[in-house]
């Protein structure tokens, strides 16, 4: 394995502990990033995306790049190919090798300059998948349900893993370091930036969804698989999108966001901020002293650092793209799977509208970065959060921006798919329910998105069905709505179909009863039902005009493709009403966004009242039915 720089303390610790793993090692390192190999080395160096143990993408030209002295000739040799480049004034050199088929036999690459040669060993040729998103993509295998079962069996020498270190803009970075990254949140280091062979010890800290995806695809295809985890917790869709792309979007909400962030950055006064923090520290010291409390050693010194302010926020628009995707730009990959959304739910319908505008542009930007306008891109919908939605609290639980965002993710998929893009994929996760916003049910999510990849990219379209049931049409009827789908659907447990709500022009949604449409009778006079057509009704909605499905952050909803296919009907709706305008009239005709906390409470109270009225009406009907005489 090629190393150029190694922290002296790190070398001593490795010698004492016998390796890089283990909590003792993590505790002895300084509580800061410890760099093994810098992003850009002195003299001859190659980008850290190219290493011993890596997987190179098959069937596409292979571009390799790095740095050398200006004018230095660099020769790259791999798989019986030689390619020569001359380093430019900015030290950058780049070569492109011919495409190669999959090869599970380890091979060696050499990068030779005027004075030295770098050797990269144990390289396989297969498919490289990028993992994108935030903490639910990043969530480690060791923390999920049945994760330990996966870990003990994670011996896959043809699966290789790279986790990209956290990085951010504003300027696009050209590389990433190989390091032990310190986390204040977890109080420990995470090793990032190294390609590793998949073993139980390595897999335990890999993205659970990413590991399951790689394992399933590798076992089915018999092709070496590389996964590059470029996810980061607590991130927004706009930070993963290039600033130049955001600035060109014809989107009122996006431009307002950019203007707000730019004004905040321009107004930031680091000196004034420091003075405020110093004054607060002195006040705290005085209070602690007055109360006779001990002042810890590490809190006695007043702050003396100048903070960067808004421009230092990793969610500043374009930052994570600049710091974590830009270093990979130009790399040949197979595709991307993406799981994100939580941090875009805090701005109500404005945040959802911006997401709806930005997400398609982000997908196109990533395809551009990896040099493939048809690059496969699989979307995993936003996962669950909070207590479950029931028939008793149904309306109240509908008021949540996360639901609107989940529907926007599905609509993004539909727009690409219906526009002829057959490389776009989608898998729902709302039915993998847990109350925590990091639901630990990740293994089924990885399997679902792997099913899409295997069916569309690996020739298993006859054996595997991946596409969710899709709405074909909606037709209002006498006190009902009829939905026509493109496939037979049912509750997997053969019970009543739940999760639909309908509303009239007053925008007052109520849970709907669902039945199959009749399509005639058989030869014995028995009614036959069309399992592609659903009839939605509610005594609370005499003239329904729109429907919503699985409309809760932890939603009621059980509709899937018939036949135990594990393909849920996605969160979706037929209306375009803002969440702050449902039900109609609560906040008056003039709506100012974002709404206040008081207005938010008014809406929640109105929705609770809807639930109460429905429960009372349902109880009344039961009492009346029980009181009717038997005939």
C-alpha positions in Angstrom: 0.0 0.0 0.0 1.3 3.4 -1.0 1.9 5.9 1.8 3.9 9.2 1.6 3.3 10.8 4.9 2.6 9.2 8.2 2.2 11.0 11.6 5.2 10.0 13.8 2.9 9.5 16.8 0.7 7.3 14.6 3.6 5.1 13.7 4.6 4.6 17.3 1.0 3.7 18.3 0.7 1.2 15.4 3.9 -0.5 16.5 2.7 -0.8 20.1 -0.8 -1.9 19.3 -0.1 -4.1 16.4 -2.5 -2.4 14.0 -4.9 0.4 13.2 -8.0 -1.0 14.8 -9.2 -1.0 18.4 -10.5 1.4 21.0 -7.1 1.7 22.7 -5.6 3.1 19.5 -8.5 5.5 19.1 -8.1 6.8 22.7 -4.4 7.4 22.4 -4.5 9.5 19.3 -4.9 13.2 19.7 -8.5 14.5 19.6 -8.1 15.9 16.1 -7.7 14.6 12.6 -4.6 12.5 12.2 -3.4 12.4 8.5 -1.7 9.5 7.0 -1.5 10.7 3.5 -2.3 14.3 2.5 -4.8 15.1 -0.2 -2.1 16.3 -2.6 1.4 15.1 -1.9 4.8 16.7 -2.7 6.6 15.4 -5.7 5.1 12.6 -7.7 1.7 11.6 -6.3 -1.6 10.0 -7.4 -5.1 11.1 -6.3 -6.1 9.1 -3.2 -9.1 7.7 -5.0 -6.5 5.4 -6.7 -5.0 3.0 -4.2 -4.0 -0.5 -3.5 -7.1 -2.7 -2.9 -9.4 -0.6 -5.1 -11.9 -1.5 -7.8 -11.7 0.2 -11.2 -14.9 0.5 -13.2 -15.2 -2.1 -16.0 -16.3 -1.4 -19.6 -15.5 2.4 -19.4 -12.3 4.3 -20.2 -10.2 4.6 -17.0 -8.9 8.0 -16.2 -6.1 8.3 -13.7 -4.8 11.6 -12.3 -2.4 13.0 -9.8 0.4 15.6 -9.3 4.1 15.9 -10.2 6.6 18.7 -10.8 5.6 21.0 -13.7 6.9 19.5 -17.0 7.6 16.1 -15.4 6.7 13.1 -17.6 4.5 10.5 -15.9 3.9 7.0 -17.2 1.0 4.8 -15.9 1.2 1.1 -16.6 -1.7 -1.2 -15.9 -3.2 -4.4 -17.5 -0.6 -4.4 -20.4 -1.3 -0.8 -21.2 1.0 2.2 -20.9 -0.1 5.9 -21.0 2.1 8.9 -20.7 1.3 12.5 -19.6 3.2 15.6 -18.8 2.4 17.5 -15.6 1.0 21.0 -16.3 2.0 24.2 -14.5 -0.4 23.5 -11.7 1.3 20.1 -11.3 -1.7 18.1 -12.5 -1.2 15.2 -14.8 -3.9 12.9 -16.2 -4.0 9.8 -18.4 -6.8 7.6 -19.8 -6.5 3.9 -20.3 -8.7 1.8 -22.6 -11.8 0.2 -21.1 -11.3 -3.3 -19.6 -13.7 -6.1 -18.8 -14.4 -7.3 -15.3 -11.5 -9.2 -13.8 -11.4 -10.7 -10.3 -7.6 -11.4 -10.5 -5.6 -8.9 -8.5 -3.5 -6.7 -10.8 -0.7 -4.1 -10.2 -0.6 -0.5 -11.4 2.7 1.5 -11.5 2.9 5.3 -11.7 6.4 6.4 -12.7 8.0 9.8 -12.8 11.5 11.2 -13.3 12.8 10.1 -9.9 10.4 7.7 -8.4 7.7 5.0 -9.0 4.5 4.4 -7.1 3.1 0.9 -7.0 -0.6 0.2 -6.4 -1.4 -3.5 -5.8 -4.4 -5.9 -5.5 -6.6 -3.9 -7.9 -9.7 -5.5 -9.3 -11.9 -4.5 -12.2 -15.6 -4.5 -11.7 -18.4 -2.1 -10.8 -18.0 1.0 -8.6 -21.1 2.4 -6.8 -21.2 5.7 -5.0 -23.3 6.0 -1.8 -24.8 9.5 -1.3 -26.9 11.2 1.3 -26.9 11.9 5.0 -26.9 9.9 8.2 -29.4 7.3 7.3 -27.1 6.3 4.4 -24.1 6.7 6.6 -25.6 4.6 9.4 -23.2 1.8 10.3 -23.8 -1.9 9.9 -22.9 -2.5 13.5 -25.9 -0.4 14.7 -28.7 -2.0 12.7 -31.1 -4.9 13.4 -29.3 -8.1 12.4 -26.2 -6.1 11.7 -24.0 -8.5 13.7 -25.3 -11.4 11.7 -24.1 -9.6 8.5 -20.8 -8.7 10.1 -19.8 -12.2 11.1 -20.3 -13.3 7.5 -18.8 -10.3 5.8 -15.8 -12.1 4.3 -15.9 -10.9 0.7 -12.4 -10.4 -0.8 -14.0 -9.1 -4.1 -15.9 -6.3 -2.3 -13.8 -3.2 -1.7 -14.8 -0.2 0.4 -13.8 3.5 0.4 -15.2 6.1 2.8 -14.6 9.7 1.7 -13.6 12.0 4.5 -15.8 14.9 5.4 -14.9 17.9 3.2 -16.5 21.2 2.2 -16.1 24.2 0.0 -16.6 26.9 -1.0 -14.1 26.1 -3.7 -14.1 22.6 -5.3 -11.3 20.5 -3.8 -9.1 18.4 -6.0 -8.5 15.6 -3.6 -9.1 14.1 -0.1 -6.7 13.0 2.6 -6.3 9.5 4.0 -6.7 10.0 7.7 -8.2 9.1 11.1 -11.0 11.6 11.2 -11.9 12.9 14.7 -15.6 13.2 15.6 -16.6 15.5 18.5 -20.1 14.0 18.2 -19.0 10.4 18.8 -15.8 11.2 20.8 -13.6 8.9 18.6 -11.8 8.6 15.3 -13.0 7.1 12.1 -10.6 5.8 9.6 -11.4 7.3 6.2 -9.9 7.7 2.8 -8.5 4.2 2.4 -9.7 1.4 0.1 -10.2 -1.7 2.2 -11.0 -5.3 1.4 -14.3 -6.3 2.9 -13.8 -8.2 6.2 -16.0 -8.3 9.3 -13.8 -5.7 11.0 -14.1 -3.3 8.0 -17.7 -3.9 7.3 -19.0 -3.1 10.8 -18.4 0.6 10.2 -19.6 0.7 6.6 -23.0 2.1 5.7 -25.4 -0.7 6.4 -27.4 0.1 3.3 -24.3 0.3 1.2 -22.9 -3.0 2.5 -26.1 -4.9 1.9 -26.4 -3.4 -1.6 -22.8 -4.4 -2.4 -23.2 -7.9 -0.9 -26.4 -8.7 -2.8 -25.2 -7.3 -6.1 -21.8 -9.1 -5.9 -23.3 -12.4 -5.0 -25.8 -12.3 -7.8 -23.5 -10.9 -10.5 -20.2 -12.5 -9.5 -18.5 -9.2 -10.4 -16.1 -7.4 -8.1 -17.9 -4.5 -6.4 -16.4 -1.3 -5.1 -18.5 1.1 -2.9 -17.5 4.7 -2.3 -19.3 6.1 0.7 -19.6 9.9 0.1 -22.5 10.5 2.6 -22.5 12.9 5.5 -24.9 13.2 8.4 -27.0 16.3 8.9 -26.8 17.5 5.3 -29.2 19.2 2.9 -29.9 18.7 -0.8 -28.5 22.1 -1.7 -25.1 21.4 -0.1 -24.8 18.4 -2.4 -25.5 20.5 -5.5 -22.8 22.6 -7.2 -23.2 26.3 -6.5 -23.0 27.1 -10.2 -26.0 24.8 -10.8 -28.0 26.3 -8.0 -27.3 29.9 -9.2 -28.8 29.0 -12.6 -32.0 27.4 -11.4 -35.3 29.1 -12.2 -36.6 28.5 -8.7 -37.9 31.3 -6.5 -37.4 29.4 -3.3 -33.8 28.4 -4.3 -32.8 31.9 -5.2 -34.3 33.2 -2.0 -32.3 30.6 0.0 -29.1 31.6 -1.8 -29.7 35.3 -1.2 -30.3 34.7 2.4 -27.2 32.6 2.9 -25.0 35.1 0.9 -26.3 38.0 3.0 -25.6 36.2 6.2 -22.1 35.4 5.1 -21.4 39.0 4.0 -22.8 40.3 7.3 -20.7 38.0 9.5 -18.2 39.9 11.7 -15.7 37.3 13.2 -14.1 39.9 15.5 -17.5 40.9 17.0 -18.4 37.2 17.4 -15.1 36.6 19.3 -15.7 39.5 21.6 -19.2 38.3 22.3 -17.9 34.8 23.2 -15.1 36.2 25.3 -17.6 38.3 27.3 -19.9 35.3 27.8 -16.9 33.2 29.0 -15.9 35.9 31.5 -19.5 36.0 32.8 -19.6 32.2 33.1 -16.2 32.2 35.0 -17.6 34.8 37.4 -20.8 32.9 38.0 -18.9 29.6 38.6 -16.5 31.4 41.0 -19.4 33.0 42.9 -21.1 29.7 43.3 -17.9 28.0 44.4 -18.0 25.6 41.5 -14.9 24.0 40.1 -13.8 25.3 36.7 -12.4 22.5 34.5 -8.9 22.9 33.2 -10.0 22.9 29.6 -12.5 25.7 30.2 -10.4 28.2 32.0 -9.0 29.8 28.8 -11.2 32.4 27.0 -11.8 31.7 23.3 -9.3 33.2 20.9 -10.3 31.7 17.6 -12.0 33.6 14.8 -15.0 31.5 13.5 -15.8 31.5 9.8 -19.6 32.0 10.3 -22.2 30.9 7.8 -19.5 30.2 5.1 -18.1 27.6 7.4 -21.4 25.7 7.6 -21.2 22.3 5.8 -24.8 23.0 4.7 -23.8 26.2 2.9 -25.1 25.7 -0.6 -22.6 23.7 -2.7 -20.2 22.9 0.1 -20.4 19.1 0.4 -20.4 18.8 -3.4 -17.2 20.9 -3.5 -15.6 19.0 -0.7 -16.7 15.4 -1.2 -18.0 14.9 -4.8 -15.6 17.2 -6.7 -12.6 15.1 -5.6 -14.2 12.1 -7.3 -15.2 14.0 -10.5 -13.8 12.3 -13.6 -13.8 8.8 -11.9 -15.6 6.2 -13.9 -18.3 4.6 -11.8 -21.3 2.3 -12.4 -23.9 4.4 -10.5 -25.2 6.0 -7.4 -27.7 5.1 -4.6 -28.9 8.1 -2.6 -30.8 8.3 0.7 -31.3 11.8 2.2 -34.0 14.4 3.1 -34.2 14.8 6.9 -32.5 18.2 7.1 -34.6 19.7 4.3 -37.8 19.1 6.4 -37.3 22.1 8.7 -38.6 24.8 6.4 -42.1 23.6 5.8 -43.5 23.8 2.3 -40.9 26.3 1.3 -38.2 23.7 2.0 -40.1 21.0 0.1 -40.6 23.3 -2.9 -36.9 24.0 -3.0 -36.2 20.3 -2.7 -38.5 19.6 -5.6 -36.6 22.1 -7.8 -33.1 21.2 -6.7 -33.1 17.4 -6.5 -33.4 16.8 -10.3 -30.7 19.3 -10.9 -28.5 17.6 -8.3 -29.0 14.2 -10.1 -28.0 15.7 -13.4 -24.9 17.4 -11.8 -23.7 14.1 -10.3 -24.1 12.4 -13.7 -22.0 15.2 -15.2 -19.4 14.9 -12.5 -18.9 11.2 -13.3 -19.0 11.7 -17.0 -22.1 9.7 -17.8 -25.4 11.4 -18.6 -27.2 8.0 -18.3 -25.5 7.0 -15.1 -27.9 4.7 -13.0 -29.2 6.7 -10.0 -31.3 4.9 -7.3 -33.4 6.9 -4.9 -34.3 5.6 -1.4 -37.2 7.6 0.0 -37.0 9.4 3.3 -37.3 7.0 6.2 -39.7 7.1 9.2 -39.6 9.3 12.3 -41.9 9.7 15.3 -44.8 7.8 16.8 -46.9 5.8 14.3 -49.9 7.2 12.5 -53.2 5.4 13.4 -56.8 6.0 12.4 -57.3 7.9 15.7 -54.6 10.5 15.0 -54.6 10.2 11.2 -55.2 13.9 10.3 -52.9 15.3 13.0 -50.0 13.1 11.8 -50.5 14.4 8.2 -49.0 17.8 9.1 -45.3 17.1 8.6 -43.0 18.4 6.0 -41.2 15.1 5.8 -44.2 13.5 4.2 -44.4 16.2 1.5 -40.6 15.8 0.9 -41.0 12.0 0.6 -43.7 12.6 -2.0 -41.4 15.0 -3.8 -38.7 12.3 -4.0 -41.1 9.9 -5.6 -42.4 12.6 -8.0 -38.8 13.3 -9.0 -38.4 9.6 -9.8 -41.6 9.7 -11.8 -40.6 12.7 -13.8 -37.4 11.1 -14.9 -39.0 7.7 -15.5 -42.0 9.0 -17.5 -39.6 11.2 -19.4 -37.9 8.1 -20.8 -35.0 7.8 -18.3 -34.7 4.1 -17.6 -31.6 4.5 -15.5 -33.5 6.0 -12.6 -34.5 3.8 -9.7 -36.7 4.1 -6.6 -37.4 2.2 -3.4 -39.7 3.2 -0.6 -38.6 2.9 3.1 -41.6 4.3 4.9 -42.9 0.9 5.9 -39.6 -0.1 7.5 -40.9 1.6 10.7 -39.2 2.6 13.9 -39.9 5.7 16.0 -36.3 7.0 15.9 -35.4 9.2 12.9 -32.5 6.7 12.4 -34.7 3.6 12.1 -32.4 0.6 12.5 -34.2 -1.4 9.8 -31.6 -0.8 7.1 -31.0 -4.3 5.7 -34.4 -4.5 3.9 -33.8 -1.0 2.4 -30.4 -2.2 1.0 -32.1 -5.3 -0.5 -34.8 -3.2 -2.1 -32.4 -0.9 -3.9 -30.2 -3.8 -4.9 -33.2 -5.4 -6.5 -33.5 -2.4 -8.7 -29.9 -2.5 -9.7 -29.9 -6.3 -10.4 -33.1 -6.0 -12.5 -31.9 -3.0 -14.6 -28.1 -3.3 -14.7 -27.3 -7.0 -14.3 -29.8 -8.9 -16.5 -32.2 -10.1 -13.9 -35.3 -8.3 -15.2 -37.1 -11.6 -15.8 -36.5 -12.9 -12.3 -36.8 -9.7 -10.3 -39.5 -7.0 -10.1 -38.4 -3.7 -8.7 -40.8 -1.0 -9.9 -43.4 0.2 -7.4 -47.1 0.0 -8.4 -47.9 3.1 -10.4 -51.0 5.2 -10.6 -52.5 5.2 -14.1 -55.6 7.4 -13.6 -57.9 8.8 -11.0 -61.7 9.2 -11.6 -64.2 10.9 -9.3 -67.4 9.1 -8.9 -70.6 9.3 -6.8 -69.1 9.9 -3.4 -66.0 8.1 -4.3 -62.6 8.2 -6.1 -61.5 5.4 -8.3 -57.8 4.8 -8.8 -56.5 2.6 -11.6 -53.0 1.2 -11.1 -50.7 -0.6 -13.5 -50.6 -3.9 -11.6 -52.5 -5.9 -9.1 -52.2 -4.7 -5.5 -53.2 -5.9 -2.0 -52.3 -5.9 1.6 -49.6 -8.6 2.1 -51.5 -10.0 5.0 -54.8 -10.1 3.0 -56.5 -7.6 5.4 -58.1 -4.3 4.7 -56.1 -1.8 2.6 -55.1 1.1 4.8 -53.2 4.3 4.3 -55.4 6.2 1.9 -57.1 9.6 2.7 -59.5 11.6 0.6 -60.7 15.2 0.7 -63.1 17.5 -1.0 -62.6 21.1 -2.0 -62.5 22.0 1.7 -59.2 20.2 2.0 -60.3 18.2 5.0 -58.7 14.8 4.6 -60.1 11.7 6.3 -59.0 8.0 6.1 -60.7 6.2 3.3 -62.2 2.8 3.2 -60.8 0.9 0.2 -62.5 -1.8 -1.9 -61.7 -3.3 -5.3 -63.9 -2.3 -8.2 -66.2 -5.0 -9.6 -65.5 -6.2 -13.1 -68.4 -8.6 -13.6 -69.4 -12.1 -12.5 -68.1 -15.5 -13.3 -70.1 -18.4 -14.8 -71.5 -19.2 -11.3 -72.7 -15.7 -10.7 -70.0 -14.8 -8.3 -68.7 -11.2 -8.3 -65.2 -10.8 -9.7 -63.0 -7.9 -8.6 -60.4 -5.9 -10.4 -57.3 -5.8 -8.2 -55.9 -3.0 -10.3 -58.7 -0.6 -9.5 -59.4 0.8 -6.0 -62.5 2.6 -4.9 -62.0 5.1 -2.1 -64.9 6.3 0.1 -65.5 8.0 3.4 -68.8 9.1 5.1 -66.9 12.2 6.2 -66.2 13.2 2.6 -69.3 13.2 0.5 -67.7 14.7 -2.6 -64.0 13.6 -2.7 -61.7 15.3 -5.2 -58.2 14.3 -4.1 -56.4 11.5 -2.4 -53.2 11.1 -0.4 -51.4 7.8 0.5 -49.1 6.9 3.4 -49.3 10.6 4.4 -47.5 10.5 7.7 -43.9 10.7 8.8 -44.4 7.2 10.3 -47.4 6.4 8.2 -50.3 4.1 8.2 -50.1 2.2 4.8 -49.9 -1.4 3.7 -50.5 -1.5 0.0 -48.0 -3.5 -2.1 -47.8 -5.3 -5.4 -49.7 -8.6 -5.0 -47.8 -11.8 -4.6 -45.3 -11.1 -1.8 -43.1 -8.9 -4.0 -42.1 -6.4 -1.2 -42.9 -3.5 -3.5 -44.9 -0.8 -1.6 -47.1 1.8 -3.2 -45.1 5.0 -2.8 -46.1 8.0 -0.7 -48.0 10.2 -3.1 -50.9 12.6 -3.6 -53.1 13.9 -6.4 -53.4 17.5 -5.0 -50.8 20.3 -4.9 -51.9 22.0 -1.7 -49.3 23.4 0.7 -49.2 21.7 4.1 -49.9 25.1 5.7 -53.2 25.4 3.7 -54.7 22.1 4.8 -57.5 22.2 5.9 -58.7 25.2 4.1 -59.4 28.4 6.0 -57.5 27.8 9.3 -55.0 30.7 8.7 -57.3 32.9 6.5 -56.8 33.7 2.8 -53.5 35.5 3.1 -50.7 33.1 4.0 -47.2 34.3 4.9 -44.4 31.7 4.9 -42.8 30.5 7.0 -45.7 30.4 9.4 -45.2 31.2 13.1 -45.3 28.6 15.9 -48.7 30.0 16.9 -50.1 29.4 13.4 -48.6 26.0 13.4 -50.4 25.1 16.6 -53.7 26.4 15.1 -53.3 24.0 12.2 -52.5 21.1 14.5 -55.5 21.9 16.7 -57.8 22.0 13.6 -56.5 18.6 12.5 -57.0 17.1 16.0 -60.6 18.4 15.9 -61.0 16.7 12.5 -59.9 13.4 14.1 -62.2 13.9 17.1 -65.2 14.7 14.9 -64.6 11.6 12.8 -64.2 9.3 15.9 -67.4 10.7 17.3 -69.2 10.1 14.1 -67.8 6.6 13.8 -68.9 5.9 17.4 -72.3 7.2 16.7 -72.7 4.9 13.7 -71.7 1.9 15.8 -74.2 2.8 18.5 -77.0 3.2 16.0 -76.1 0.0 14.3 -76.2 -1.9 17.6 -79.5 -0.4 18.4 -81.2 -1.5 15.3 -83.6 -4.4 15.8 -82.8 -7.8 14.3 -85.0 -8.8 11.4 
